Every structure is written in structure tokens, then in C-alpha cells.
Amino acid sequence: MKNTRQPVSFIATDNPDEARTFFADVLGLELCEATPFALVFVDGGHVLRVQIVSELQPVGYTVHGWKVADIAHDIEELTSKGVRFQRFDQLTQDALGVWTTPDGNKIAWFSDPSGNTLSLTEYTDA
């Protein structure tokens, strides 16, 4: 059976106004629908649905990420828009906050306004 399904990712927010600004203006995603239940963005060829909830307890792991061609460029661009990249004591990260995996992939993490952990990854095969 051929897979013809297209993925949809889900993130939650308890502050839709801040989420709308962050995902549209900071990350540059196209808002294609806004309802009392969710903000729906086009993320490349993918759909990102930001669900509007009354209470949110962010989890301690990455909930969504992007494969990028030049992680340093993307970090500099996002930093110029006020995004702060996270540092973890258990990881050796460079000056930009990038951790290089044993196989050479480069990863950096940041949070959205609701505290969801997001990431950028530059794969060695990119």
C-alpha cells in the first residue's frame, strides 16, 4: 500500500495572540486558518496546528522541529527576532547553542511563547 497521507503536527498554546505572532512573524509560517480552537499554519508542505487550550503544562522534550540547511544562519536570523536558544548542562554546545551529535548532526533548541521546546537540525546529509 502506497502512503498518500500527509502529516499534521500539533502544538498547544494557552496564549493564541502570542502564538500567532511567534509562528507567523518570527518563524515566518503562513497562517491559513484561525478559529477559537486552533491556529493552523502552512509549514513548508506540512500543516502545523496550534491548538488553543485553557491550561498548558509544557513537556520537557522537543515537540516540533525543522531540518535546516545552515543552522548558524537560521540561529542568527531567529536571534535577531528575539528568539533565545537553550543551553543544557549535560551537552557540549558551541557559542550559538548548537550541540553536534556523535554522527555530526547539529541541533539547537528554543521555546515558543507557551514554553514548547522546538528545534533546528542540520543533518550531515543536508
Phi, psi and chi 1 to 4 in degrees:
 res  aa     phi    psi   chi1   chi2   chi3   chi4
   1 MET       -  127.7  172.5  165.8  101.0      -
   2 LYS   -80.4  134.9 -177.3  177.8  178.3 -176.8
   3 ASN   -80.0  113.8  176.9    9.9      -      -
   4 THR  -111.4    5.8   58.3      -      -      -
   5 ARG   -74.4  150.1  -60.8  176.3  -61.2  -90.3
   6 GLN  -117.2  135.8  -66.0 -173.6   -6.3      -
   7 PRO   -71.6  150.3   23.7  -30.1      -      -
   8 VAL  -129.7  127.7  174.9      -      -      -
   9 SER  -100.5  151.7  -65.7      -      -      -
  10 PHE  -125.2  131.8  -65.7   83.6      -      -
  11 ILE  -131.6  150.8  -64.2  176.3      -      -
  12 ALA  -109.2  152.4      -      -      -      -
  13 THR  -142.7  146.8 -175.4      -      -      -
  14 ASP  -108.1    6.8   54.3    0.2      -      -
  15 ASN  -138.8   83.6 -170.7  -30.2      -      -
  16 PRO   -63.1  -30.5   16.5  -25.2      -      -
  17 ASP   -65.2  -47.0  -67.3  -26.4      -      -
  18 GLU   -65.2  -39.6  -77.7 -172.9    5.5      -
  19 ALA   -63.3  -43.0      -      -      -      -
  20 ARG   -59.5  -47.5  178.0 -169.0  -59.2 -116.0
  21 THR   -62.6  -45.0  -61.3      -      -      -
  22 PHE   -63.8  -53.4 -179.4   78.0      -      -
  23 PHE   -70.7  -34.4  -73.9   98.2      -      -
  24 ALA   -84.1  -55.2      -      -      -      -
  25 ASP   -82.7  -39.0  -62.1  -17.9      -      -
  26 VAL   -83.6  -49.9  175.7      -      -      -
  27 LEU   -87.5  -15.1  -63.3 -178.0      -      -
  28 GLY    78.8   23.4      -      -      -      -
  29 LEU   -83.7  148.8  -55.8 -177.1      -      -
  30 GLU   -86.8  120.7  177.1 -171.6  -11.5      -
  31 LEU   -76.9  120.0  179.2   66.8      -      -
  32 CYS  -110.8  -11.1   62.6      -      -      -
  33 GLU  -160.6  139.6 -179.5 -179.4   -2.6      -
  34 ALA  -136.1  120.3      -      -      -      -
  35 THR  -129.3  173.8   72.5      -      -      -
  36 PRO   -65.7   -9.0  -22.6   32.8      -      -
  37 PHE  -104.2  -29.3  -53.2  104.2      -      -
  38 ALA  -164.2  157.6      -      -      -      -
  39 LEU  -108.0  127.3  -56.4  169.1      -      -
  40 VAL  -114.4  124.8 -177.7      -      -      -
  41 PHE  -116.6  148.7  -64.3   90.8      -      -
  42 VAL   -91.3  125.1  175.0      -      -      -
  43 ASP  -123.4   85.1 -173.0    4.5      -      -
  44 GLY    68.9 -127.7      -      -      -      -
  45 GLY   -97.2   22.8      -      -      -      -
  46 HIS  -122.7  155.0 -173.2   96.2      -      -
  47 VAL  -106.1  131.2  172.7      -      -      -
  48 LEU  -115.9  115.5  175.3   61.3      -      -
  49 ARG  -104.2  114.2 -174.0  175.2  176.1   87.8
  50 VAL   -96.7  102.8 -179.6      -      -      -
  51 GLN   -75.0  136.8  -57.5  169.8  101.5      -
  52 ILE   -93.6  119.7  -60.2  168.9      -      -
  53 VAL  -124.0  158.5  -62.3      -      -      -
  54 SER   -80.4  -30.3   59.0      -      -      -
  55 GLU  -137.7  144.3  -68.0 -178.3   36.0      -
  56 LEU  -138.1  130.7  176.5   63.3      -      -
  57 GLN  -115.5   97.0  -72.5  -67.4  -31.5      -
  58 PRO   -57.5  146.4  -22.4   33.2      -      -
  59 VAL   -91.0  164.4  -65.0      -      -      -
  60 GLY   -91.4   28.4      -      -      -      -
  61 TYR  -144.7  169.7   48.5   82.9      -      -
  62 THR   -68.7  131.3  -54.3      -      -      -
  63 VAL  -105.6  -18.2  -61.5      -      -      -
  64 HIS  -161.2  147.0 -170.4   73.8      -      -
  65 GLY  -152.8  171.4      -      -      -      -
  66 TRP  -131.1  140.0  -67.8  -91.3      -      -
  67 LYS   -84.6  126.8  178.4  179.3  179.7  178.4
  68 VAL  -124.9  155.9  -62.1      -      -      -
  69 ALA   -84.8  -31.7      -      -      -      -
  70 ASP  -141.3   92.1 -177.0  -12.3      -      -
  71 ILE   -63.1  -38.1 -163.0  166.3      -      -
  72 ALA   -62.1  -42.3      -      -      -      -
  73 HIS   -61.9  -46.9  174.6  -93.4      -      -
  74 ASP   -65.1  -39.1  -75.0   19.9      -      -
  75 ILE   -63.1  -45.2  -70.9  171.0      -      -
  76 GLU   -62.2  -41.5  -70.9  171.8    9.9      -
  77 GLU   -63.6  -46.4 -175.8  176.7  -53.8      -
  78 LEU   -69.2  -37.7  -69.4  172.9      -      -
  79 THR   -60.7  -38.3  -60.6      -      -      -
  80 SER   -65.9  -17.8   74.7      -      -      -
  81 LYS  -100.0   10.3  -65.4  178.7  179.3 -177.7
  82 GLY    96.7    1.7      -      -      -      -
  83 VAL   -73.7  135.3  173.2      -      -      -
  84 ARG  -109.8  127.7  -63.6 -176.6   63.1 -167.2
  85 PHE   -87.9  144.7  -77.9   80.1      -      -
  86 GLN   -84.5  152.3  -61.0  172.3  -16.1      -
  87 ARG  -121.9  143.8  -63.7 -152.9  163.9  -94.2
  88 PHE  -126.0  128.4  -59.9   98.3      -      -
  89 ASP   -58.3  -33.5  -67.8  -23.4      -      -
  90 GLN   -81.5   -5.3   68.3  -87.5   28.5      -
  91 LEU  -116.2  145.0  -61.3  176.3      -      -
  92 THR   -89.8  110.1  -57.9      -      -      -
  93 GLN  -115.6  147.9  -66.2  168.1  -87.5      -
  94 ASP   -79.1 -173.0   68.2   14.8      -      -
  95 ALA   -60.7  -27.0      -      -      -      -
  96 LEU   -86.7   -7.7  -66.0  174.5      -      -
  97 GLY    94.2   15.6      -      -      -      -
  98 VAL   -89.2  131.3  175.0      -      -      -
  99 TRP  -103.0  131.7  173.7   61.5      -      -
 100 THR  -101.0  122.7  -58.9      -      -      -
 101 THR   -71.0  164.0   67.5      -      -      -
 102 PRO   -56.5  -27.6  -27.9   36.3      -      -
 103 ASP   -93.5    8.1   56.8   -2.3      -      -
 104 GLY    97.0   -5.3      -      -      -      -
 105 ASN   -69.2  149.0  -62.4  -36.7      -      -
 106 LYS  -115.9  130.4  -62.8  177.2  179.5 -177.7
 107 ILE  -132.2  140.3  -52.7  170.2      -      -
 108 ALA  -137.6  147.3      -      -      -      -
 109 TRP  -121.2  149.5  -64.6  -92.1      -      -
 110 PHE  -151.4  170.7   59.4  101.4      -      -
 111 SER  -117.3  151.0  -64.8      -      -      -
 112 ASP   -84.8  175.4   71.9    4.4      -      -
 113 PRO   -60.9  -19.8  -25.8   35.0      -      -
 114 SER   -91.1   -0.5  -64.7      -      -      -
 115 GLY    91.4    7.5      -      -      -      -
 116 ASN   -71.6  135.7  -64.6  -58.1      -      -
 117 THR   -84.2  126.4  -59.8      -      -      -
 118 LEU  -120.3  160.8  -51.2  172.8      -      -
 119 SER  -142.7  159.3   69.5      -      -      -
 120 LEU  -118.7  138.4  -57.7  175.7      -      -
 121 THR  -133.5  127.3  -56.6      -      -      -
 122 GLU  -104.2  107.6  179.4 -175.3  -36.3      -
 123 TYR   -80.3  149.3  -68.9   94.1      -      -
 124 THR   -63.4  -22.9   56.0      -      -      -
 125 ASP   -93.4    7.5   65.0   -5.5      -      -
 126 ALA   -75.1      -      -      -      -      -
